[in-house]
Amino acid sequence: MSSPAAANPAPGFVKHPDYRLVAEPCPKRIRAELNGETIADSLGVKIVLERGITPVYYFPPADVRLDLMEPTDRHTHCPFKGDATYRTVRVGERTAADTAWSYETPYDEWTDLAGYVAFYWNRLDHWYEEDDEVFVHARDPHVRIDILSSSRPVDVVLGGETVAQSNAARFLFETGLPVRYYLPLQDVRTDLLRDSATETACPYKGTASYYSARIGDTEFEDIAWFYRHPVPESAAITDYVCFYNERVDRITVDGKAVAKPVTKWSK
């Protein structure tokens, strides 16, 4: 499967040269559960990485409890892979409608996926890589996170006020994202912050809680976040506070302003 596009795409479809679509073998044991029942358990999963879409695990049909599923009338079309058919999963009193899909006759360059079964992540109860539960979505094997302690001075200015100064920050480098500067709570102006009800989840770091800030008459909603209980791989940022590079006035490191990135979190 060397090409990122279908060999015989739909009529009128134009290939995009930058489109990324690859299917790679996954060496991990992957399991998925619904209502206390394991509905998929495999050492032969393929992980599909598609531009703009979170990674998806595809299971060999022999490793899926097809006896707990029934075909539905739902069909969708992917101009890269072909036509998908769907199944509803039933376990006891629980029904997850149109939760499983497969490409029974995919386009020529994706025949390795023929019959493989994928699931909507959030419609199942639990997912495991080996014996560790994973959350949010399958983790991209090409994403790396490095968390490094740094004595370089970091200053954060928001609304004209210096809201954080630290010589003990932890710099988080994550594939495809701006560097994030996590600061010890004691180095942050917590008098300017208030707890937010917002929470978000990241498969690589865990569940984040948020702070908003009020400076003068201006409210900065969900301007900073922290991980109270991060996943073990990201334990080094436990309770450290990170401000959005995109939304503060500026962040300086070693006295030099960090370029303000433009991302989906920019406002």
C-alpha positions in Angstrom: 0.0 0.0 0.0 2.5 2.5 -1.2 0.2 5.2 -2.7 -1.9 7.5 -0.5 -4.8 7.5 -2.9 -7.1 5.0 -4.5 -6.3 3.3 -7.8 -9.8 3.7 -9.1 -11.4 6.6 -7.2 -14.9 7.8 -7.8 -15.7 9.5 -11.1 -14.8 13.2 -11.0 -12.5 12.7 -7.9 -9.2 14.6 -8.1 -6.3 13.3 -6.1 -4.7 15.8 -3.7 -0.9 15.5 -3.7 -0.6 16.3 0.0 -3.2 13.9 1.2 -1.9 11.4 3.6 -3.4 7.9 4.0 -1.4 4.9 5.1 -2.2 1.6 6.8 0.5 0.2 9.0 0.7 -3.1 11.0 0.4 -2.5 14.7 2.7 -4.7 16.9 0.5 -4.2 20.0 -2.3 -6.4 21.2 -5.4 -4.2 20.9 -8.7 -5.0 22.7 -12.1 -3.2 22.7 -15.0 -3.8 25.1 -18.7 -3.1 25.4 -20.9 -3.8 28.4 -18.3 -6.0 29.9 -17.7 -8.1 26.8 -14.6 -8.2 24.7 -15.8 -7.6 21.1 -12.4 -7.4 19.5 -9.0 -8.8 20.5 -6.1 -9.0 18.1 -2.4 -9.1 17.5 -3.0 -8.4 13.8 -4.5 -4.9 13.9 -3.7 -2.3 11.2 -3.7 1.3 12.2 -4.9 3.7 9.5 -3.5 7.2 9.5 -5.4 9.7 7.5 -4.8 13.4 7.2 -7.3 15.4 9.3 -8.7 12.3 11.0 -7.6 10.7 14.3 -5.9 7.3 13.9 -8.2 4.3 13.6 -7.6 0.6 14.4 -8.8 -2.0 11.9 -9.2 -5.5 13.2 -9.0 -8.8 11.2 -12.6 -10.2 11.0 -11.4 -13.4 12.6 -10.5 -11.4 15.8 -13.9 -9.7 16.0 -17.1 -11.0 17.7 -19.2 -10.8 14.6 -21.8 -12.9 16.3 -22.6 -9.9 18.4 -23.1 -7.7 15.4 -25.8 -7.3 12.7 -25.6 -5.5 9.4 -27.5 -2.2 9.0 -28.6 -0.2 6.0 -26.0 2.5 6.5 -23.4 3.0 3.8 -20.8 5.7 3.4 -18.3 6.5 0.6 -14.6 7.4 1.0 -13.0 8.6 -2.3 -9.7 7.1 -1.1 -10.9 3.7 0.3 -14.2 2.9 -1.3 -17.7 2.1 0.1 -18.1 1.2 3.8 -20.8 -1.0 5.3 -21.9 -0.8 8.9 -22.9 -3.1 11.7 -24.7 -2.5 15.0 -23.2 -4.1 18.1 -25.4 -5.7 20.7 -24.2 -7.0 24.1 -26.9 -7.9 26.5 -29.1 -4.8 27.0 -26.7 -2.5 25.4 -27.0 -1.5 21.7 -24.4 0.5 19.8 -26.0 1.4 16.5 -23.9 1.7 13.4 -20.7 1.4 15.5 -18.6 -1.0 13.4 -17.7 -0.5 9.7 -15.7 -2.3 7.1 -14.6 -2.0 3.4 -15.6 -5.3 2.0 -14.4 -4.4 -1.5 -12.0 -1.4 -1.1 -10.2 0.2 -4.0 -7.4 -1.8 -5.5 -4.5 -0.2 -3.5 -6.3 -0.9 -0.2 -7.2 -4.5 -0.6 -5.2 -5.3 2.5 -8.1 -3.7 4.4 -10.8 -5.8 2.8 -13.1 -7.1 5.5 -11.2 -5.5 8.4 -13.5 -4.1 11.0 -13.2 -0.6 12.7 -15.2 0.9 15.5 -16.3 4.4 16.5 -14.1 4.8 19.6 -16.5 6.7 21.9 -19.4 4.2 21.3 -17.5 1.5 23.1 -16.7 1.4 26.8 -13.0 0.5 27.0 -9.9 0.2 24.8 -6.6 -1.4 25.7 -3.2 -1.5 24.2 -1.7 -4.6 25.8 -3.1 -4.3 29.4 -3.1 -0.5 29.6 -6.3 1.3 29.0 -6.1 4.1 26.4 -8.5 7.0 25.9 -9.8 9.5 23.4 -8.6 7.8 20.2 -5.9 5.4 19.0 -2.4 6.8 19.5 -0.4 7.6 16.4 2.9 5.7 16.5 4.6 8.7 14.8 3.7 11.1 17.6 6.4 11.6 20.2 6.3 13.6 23.4 9.5 14.8 25.1 9.2 16.6 28.5 12.5 18.4 29.4 13.3 20.4 32.5 14.8 23.7 31.8 16.5 26.5 33.9 16.0 29.0 31.1 13.8 31.9 32.4 10.3 31.8 31.0 7.9 34.8 31.3 4.3 34.9 30.4 2.5 38.2 29.8 -1.3 38.4 29.6 -3.5 41.5 29.5 -0.4 43.6 30.1 0.4 41.7 33.3 3.2 39.2 33.9 1.2 36.2 35.0 4.1 33.7 35.4 7.8 33.8 35.8 9.9 30.7 36.2 13.4 29.3 36.0 12.1 25.8 36.6 9.8 25.2 33.6 9.3 22.0 31.8 9.2 22.2 28.0 6.9 19.8 26.3 7.8 19.0 22.7 5.0 17.1 20.8 5.1 16.1 17.2 3.2 18.6 15.0 2.5 21.1 17.8 4.2 24.3 19.2 6.5 23.9 22.2 4.4 24.2 25.4 5.9 25.7 28.5 4.7 24.1 31.7 5.3 26.1 34.8 5.3 25.2 38.5 2.2 26.5 40.3 4.3 28.6 42.7 5.6 30.5 39.8 2.2 31.5 38.5 0.0 34.5 39.6 -2.8 32.3 40.9 -4.5 35.3 42.3 -5.4 36.2 38.7 -6.8 32.8 37.9 -10.1 31.0 38.6 -11.1 27.4 38.1 -13.0 26.6 34.9 -15.4 23.8 34.4 -13.8 22.9 31.1 -12.0 19.6 30.6 -10.4 18.1 27.6 -8.8 14.8 27.0 -5.6 13.8 25.2 -4.5 10.2 24.5 -0.9 11.2 25.1 -1.2 13.3 28.3 -4.6 12.6 29.9 -7.5 14.8 31.1 -6.7 18.5 31.3 -8.4 20.9 33.7 -8.5 24.7 32.9 -8.1 28.1 34.4 -9.6 31.3 33.2 -8.0 34.7 34.1 -9.4 38.1 34.9 -7.1 41.1 34.4 -8.7 44.4 35.0 -12.0 44.4 33.2 -11.0 41.6 30.8 -11.9 38.0 31.1 -9.6 35.4 29.4 -11.6 32.2 29.3 -9.8 28.9 29.5 -6.4 30.5 29.0 -4.3 27.9 30.8 -4.5 24.3 31.7 -3.0 21.6 33.9 -3.0 17.8 34.3 -3.9 16.7 37.8 -3.5 13.0 36.9 -1.7 12.7 33.6 -0.9 9.3 32.0 2.3 7.8 33.3 4.4 8.8 30.3 3.6 12.5 31.0 3.8 12.4 34.8 6.5 15.1 34.7 3.9 17.8 34.1 1.6 16.9 37.0 0.0 20.1 38.3 2.2 22.3 36.2 0.4 25.2 34.5 0.6 25.9 30.7 -0.7 29.0 29.0 -1.8 29.1 25.4 1.1 30.5 23.4 -1.5 31.6 20.8 -3.6 33.7 23.1 -1.3 35.4 25.6 0.4 38.8 24.8 3.7 37.0 24.7 5.9 34.3 26.1 9.6 35.0 26.4 12.4 32.5 26.9 15.8 33.8 27.8 14.4 37.3 27.4 13.4 36.7 23.7 9.8 36.6 22.6 8.6 33.2 21.3 6.9 33.4 17.9 3.2 33.2 18.3 1.9 30.1 16.5 -1.3 30.0 14.6 -3.3 26.8 15.4 -6.9 25.7 15.9 -6.7 27.2 19.4 -5.9 30.7 18.2 -8.6 33.3 18.8 
